[in-house]
Amino acid sequence: MADKTCMQADSASPQAVAFWRVGDWGFLAALGLALLTVVWCGRFSFKEGMLLEVTKSNGEAVASWAAQIAGRKGQPLTLATCASITGESPALQGQADWGSCRQALLAQGGPLAQLSNPFGPQNPVLGPRCDKKNKSMRGVVMLEKGTSSLPGMPAHVTWELLADEDALVRGMLLRVQACDAGGYALKIAEIKL
Amino acid sequence: MTSAGPTNPAEKAPGMGPGVGLRQRLYRLLLDAHTPGNWHQAVDRFLAILIIANLFALLFEHVEVIHSAYASWFHWFEVASVFIFTVEYLLRLYLAPEDPEFARARFKRWAYARSPFAIVDLLAILPFFLAMFVQLDLRVLRALRLLRLFKLLRVLVPAVHEFRALNRGRSFRQHVHALVWPSEHGGRLHHYFDTFLVVWVVISVVAVVLESVESIHYVLNLEFIVLDTVAAAIFTLEFMLRLFSVVEQPGYRGAVAGRFRYVRSPGALIDLIAILPFFLEVLLHHLIDLRFLRVFRLMRLLKLTRYTGATKNLGIVLKREWPVLLAATFIMMLLVVLTASLGYLFEHDAQPDKFENIPQSIYWAVVTLASVGYGDISPVTPAGRAMTIVLSLLGIGIFAIPAALLSSAFSDQLHIEREKLQNELFIMLADGVISADERETIEAEAKRLHLGRDEVDRLIEKARRQREAASNHSLMAMPQLIAQPAAAVERYRELLSQIRQLAVLGDNARMTELMASGDRATGFERQAWEWINQRIHEDVPPKRAD
């Protein structure tokens, strides 16, 4: 394993020399500083990693909500079903669109009201597409609807962001993604309503 | 060294013969560090690997997704580990009376059981057995399993003692140098340091590869961050230690100039590339997304080149052959440009989207000439196809030239290295024997050159024959005789003796007659012959000194 040339390398002097030299302390100080920098960088990365974990758990909560309403097979997708609200008002019994559903989900007492964006409370929780250049999009959870290819064509799903006016209907394919610290989308789950 | 090594240490190691009790035999075979050729090192190595495997199992068990998927695997691995550690503990306890450390104790096994290593060994297995009888918290049990790491001390402590002995009276920097650079003062601790680094290089590279798998990264995101931080800390420490102690290396003397020279060396640059992405990504995160730099962590694999001579040989080969390689590259470039131009000329009209211009045709030319042939772009015109046939056949030959050159030069280099080893063996055999130190050097060189034991033995035999031939003055060439007066005297005496034998045993009269007639011999030769002939019986040659 040892290189031959290196094997010959040695600097031992026959007489004993002082163990410590002044330069050694400088080296130890530099070493300590370098290791402290590693720890600081590691801590920073870990903190960002923790923020991503919270974002992921937000995404998982949204996925869990979507799976929950997907599980209620017999019920129509009304605003009441969407936001798990009980009530007889016509507004609640009508066909749910994503905009109103989202508002109801995040409203006080809604199933996802407790969610907050870990990268900044002012950042949206459920929002538009990830943007690497826009830092306020970090930690956002986004929902996309999938459109399958036509029968006879190669299997392929095209994803586009769920717009506020999009109606939530049975059989709809949803993809939950979260934006990480760099603005990259991280896939959480795919659910068929 | 020339004979085959011991195939069965139990038979070959000293103190293993008949008449030695089973306990003593077992001790010398498995645990005695002072019995050469036994299994002690293999046992230590196996246990060290098992301890490290246990550590990894423990770490992975903490990841719920992995643990739940492979719970039974983890369980049986734990059972097998405890079984092996228990056997080890009982064996050490049984063999304790043979250990010189406890030989003076009245109750030898009890003395062993109270020793720190034995207590660590016991703690490594006790929680497993305790859990059978007492309800223990799983987290406590796992934490106790961490104690197994202390078992490594059995290997590390003697290595540290050896290291301290080897470096007595030396400075702190020389200590650091002995630890990180190969030298005669490094001992086993240097070897462990190298092994530790190699293991971490492999772990960090595997982590980078696995990080690219989305499903794994999703689950192990935080674990990867911690792993990367630890790896960066280790490699930063290594880099700093090397930079600090490199001035002790020949060729790098001088606190500033030596270190600056080292920083510019390929080894140091590789070390730097291995750690820089970690720092840059965090320090410049607010300016630019440097996530792409993470791929450079794979460059850590290059750190392993420090431990193999293969890359060094490749570098030498490239340096030696670069003029030829340059010429071959030039021909290749010519052919590529020519092919691309012809392709554009013949195919542009038929396929303007694929052969839009000459630069675009270069891609097709390279793919065709290198015999890759993806098939995404192909000629359709008869002229284009005919040209492709000719150029493809040409390409096979031209593109193969650099590969053949490199292969041949690499083979030559290995041959040169082997010759170097043979020359070293020749020098080592000057005293007729190969000492333990020389054997160690030979083994290290053989490992570097990937030579098997048979091949080394063959080289030694060859060097021995050369040494014998070199010491035989009868076979020496004139320059060698000129350089060695003693051998020249011997040769002179031997030749003179042969002439006297000719004069006594040969047809003396006929030879004298022939010598005298014509131009068969010069005057000097004739006179010398006559002088010898006259004194044949006068002087009896003395016995040779050797």
HADDOCK unambig.tbl for C-alpha pairs under 7 A between the chains (distance, minus, plus):
assign (segid A and resid 1 and name CA) (segid B and resid 307 and name CA) 5.35 0.50 0.50
assign (segid A and resid 1 and name CA) (segid B and resid 308 and name CA) 6.47 0.50 0.50
assign (segid A and resid 1 and name CA) (segid B and resid 444 and name CA) 6.59 0.50 0.50
assign (segid A and resid 1 and name CA) (segid B and resid 448 and name CA) 6.50 0.50 0.50
assign (segid A and resid 2 and name CA) (segid B and resid 182 and name CA) 5.77 0.50 0.50
assign (segid A and resid 2 and name CA) (segid B and resid 307 and name CA) 6.69 0.50 0.50
assign (segid A and resid 6 and name CA) (segid B and resid 182 and name CA) 5.73 0.50 0.50
assign (segid A and resid 6 and name CA) (segid B and resid 183 and name CA) 6.68 0.50 0.50
assign (segid A and resid 7 and name CA) (segid B and resid 182 and name CA) 5.54 0.50 0.50
assign (segid A and resid 7 and name CA) (segid B and resid 183 and name CA) 4.97 0.50 0.50
assign (segid A and resid 7 and name CA) (segid B and resid 184 and name CA) 6.90 0.50 0.50
assign (segid A and resid 8 and name CA) (segid B and resid 183 and name CA) 6.75 0.50 0.50
assign (segid A and resid 9 and name CA) (segid B and resid 183 and name CA) 6.08 0.50 0.50
assign (segid A and resid 9 and name CA) (segid B and resid 249 and name CA) 5.67 0.50 0.50
assign (segid A and resid 9 and name CA) (segid B and resid 250 and name CA) 5.95 0.50 0.50
assign (segid A and resid 10 and name CA) (segid B and resid 183 and name CA) 5.92 0.50 0.50
assign (segid A and resid 10 and name CA) (segid B and resid 248 and name CA) 6.90 0.50 0.50
assign (segid A and resid 10 and name CA) (segid B and resid 249 and name CA) 6.39 0.50 0.50
assign (segid A and resid 11 and name CA) (segid B and resid 248 and name CA) 5.67 0.50 0.50
assign (segid A and resid 11 and name CA) (segid B and resid 249 and name CA) 6.95 0.50 0.50
assign (segid A and resid 16 and name CA) (segid B and resid 169 and name CA) 4.42 0.50 0.50
assign (segid A and resid 16 and name CA) (segid B and resid 170 and name CA) 5.91 0.50 0.50
assign (segid A and resid 17 and name CA) (segid B and resid 169 and name CA) 6.08 0.50 0.50
assign (segid A and resid 17 and name CA) (segid B and resid 170 and name CA) 5.63 0.50 0.50
assign (segid A and resid 17 and name CA) (segid B and resid 171 and name CA) 5.85 0.50 0.50
assign (segid A and resid 18 and name CA) (segid B and resid 171 and name CA) 5.69 0.50 0.50
assign (segid A and resid 19 and name CA) (segid B and resid 170 and name CA) 6.28 0.50 0.50
assign (segid A and resid 19 and name CA) (segid B and resid 171 and name CA) 3.88 0.50 0.50
assign (segid A and resid 19 and name CA) (segid B and resid 172 and name CA) 5.09 0.50 0.50
assign (segid A and resid 20 and name CA) (segid B and resid 171 and name CA) 6.27 0.50 0.50
assign (segid A and resid 20 and name CA) (segid B and resid 172 and name CA) 5.80 0.50 0.50
assign (segid A and resid 27 and name CA) (segid B and resid 244 and name CA) 6.87 0.50 0.50
assign (segid A and resid 31 and name CA) (segid B and resid 240 and name CA) 6.58 0.50 0.50
assign (segid A and resid 35 and name CA) (segid B and resid 233 and name CA) 6.24 0.50 0.50
assign (segid A and resid 38 and name CA) (segid B and resid 229 and name CA) 6.84 0.50 0.50
assign (segid A and resid 38 and name CA) (segid B and resid 232 and name CA) 6.95 0.50 0.50
assign (segid A and resid 38 and name CA) (segid B and resid 233 and name CA) 5.94 0.50 0.50
assign (segid A and resid 41 and name CA) (segid B and resid 279 and name CA) 6.62 0.50 0.50
assign (segid A and resid 41 and name CA) (segid B and resid 282 and name CA) 5.99 0.50 0.50
assign (segid A and resid 42 and name CA) (segid B and resid 229 and name CA) 5.20 0.50 0.50
assign (segid A and resid 45 and name CA) (segid B and resid 225 and name CA) 6.69 0.50 0.50
assign (segid A and resid 46 and name CA) (segid B and resid 222 and name CA) 6.66 0.50 0.50
assign (segid A and resid 46 and name CA) (segid B and resid 225 and name CA) 6.25 0.50 0.50
assign (segid A and resid 49 and name CA) (segid B and resid 221 and name CA) 6.92 0.50 0.50
assign (segid A and resid 49 and name CA) (segid B and resid 222 and name CA) 5.91 0.50 0.50
assign (segid A and resid 182 and name CA) (segid B and resid 289 and name CA) 6.57 0.50 0.50
